[in-house]
Amino acid sequence: MLRLEPTGDPRVVGKASGSAGGHGFSWELRRIGAGIAWCVDVTVRLGAGPLAMLGALLHHHREAIREQGLIPVTVERFA
């Protein structure tokens, strides 16, 4: 489950945040276009912990959206 909290933005269905393994995470579920597609945006604030946590977090999110009938497609952006 993504544990989303509602937002005031009609394009963003919900958002959440957390931390694990010394890293901070936030994610939001938003609509793309006029309900054509959905996007889960994940932001990671790297800390001193092991990087294996990142893979576990992304796996969890992929499984959570599959359970909702959505098809995960990955686009990666690094800043």
N, C-alpha and C positions, 0 to 999 in steps of 0.2 A: 504494500500500500504506500502511496506517496504522501499521505498525511497533509493534504493541502488545506490552507486557510483561504477563504474567499478574499478577493481584492475589489477595489472600487473601479477597476479598469475593465470594461466590457470585453476586451480582447484576451485578458488573463483570467483564466478560470480559477486558479488558486496558486499559492506559493508556500514554500516551507524552507526551513533551514535546520542545520544540525552540525555536529562535529563528531569525528571519530579518528582515532589513531593520530591525534595531533594536527589534523587538517580540519578546516571549516568548509562546509558545503551549503549551497542554496540551490533551489530548483523551482521552476514554475511551469505550469501547463498553460499554453496559450493557443488561441486559434490562429490559423494562417489563412488569409483571404476571408471569404464569406462562408466560413464553416467548411471549406474544402478539405482542410487538413489540420492536424494538431501537432504541436511541438512541445517537447520537454526540454527546456533550457537548464543545463546544469553548470554551475559556477563553482570552481574549487579554489580555495585559498590555501596554498601549500604551507604546511608547517614542518616540523622536524621529524614527524613520524614516518613509518615505512610507506613506500609508494604502492604496495600491494592493496592498501585500503581503497585506492582509486578504482582499481579494477572491480573490487567487490561492490562498491557503490554503483558503478555503471551497470553491472550485472543485475543488481537488485532493481534498478529503475527499468531496465529492459524487460525483466520478468513482470513487473507491476503493470506496465502498459500493455504487454501481451495478454495479461489476465482480463483487461478491459476490452479486448478485441481489436486493439490497434496494432499496426505493423511497425516495428521499430526500424528506422533508417538512421544511420549515423552520419553526422557532419561534424567534423572537428575543427575548432578554431583555437589557436593559442595566442596569447598576448604576453 
